[in-house]
Amino acid sequence: HYYMQLFTEVYKIIGSFDIIGNPVSLVSNIGTGVYDFFYEPARGVVQSPKMFVSGVSKGTTSLFLNSIVGVSNTCSKITATFGTGLAQLSLDKKYIIEHENIENPNN
């Protein structure tokens, strides 16, 4: 039992690494969209045909937006990782410091 819980938590930790685009966040966003895609129409069909149409609209919009947000965030994180790696490969200390200041303006 404890082994399975540990195994599940390790997957969550590894999956949340930004270096690979945080796939846990991607799956969560898409999962929310898919859930809404089915839940909203089902909730509306119980009330009235008009609410069903509204539910289809809400569910489709949620699926579309959550998919776009998830993919965009994942691509953004992967691109940032590549940018940081390329900055380090440049071996230019001044550029590396400027790049770090752009990524972390509070430091």
Secondary structure as the mmCIF struct_conf table of DSSP 4:
data_model
#
loop_
_struct_conf.conf_type_id
_struct_conf.id
_struct_conf.beg_label_comp_id
_struct_conf.beg_label_asym_id
_struct_conf.beg_label_seq_id
_struct_conf.end_label_comp_id
_struct_conf.end_label_asym_id
_struct_conf.end_label_seq_id
HELX_RH_AL_P HELX_RH_AL_P1 TYR A 2 GLY A 15
TURN_TY1_P TURN_TY1_P1 SER A 16 SER A 16
HELX_RH_3T_P HELX_RH_3T_P1 ASP A 18 ILE A 20
TURN_TY1_P TURN_TY1_P2 GLY A 21 GLY A 21
HELX_RH_AL_P HELX_RH_AL_P2 PRO A 23 GLN A 47
HELX_RH_AL_P HELX_RH_AL_P3 PRO A 49 SER A 90
HELX_RH_AL_P HELX_RH_AL_P4 LYS A 93 GLU A 103
TURN_TY1_P TURN_TY1_P3 PRO A 105 ASN A 106
#
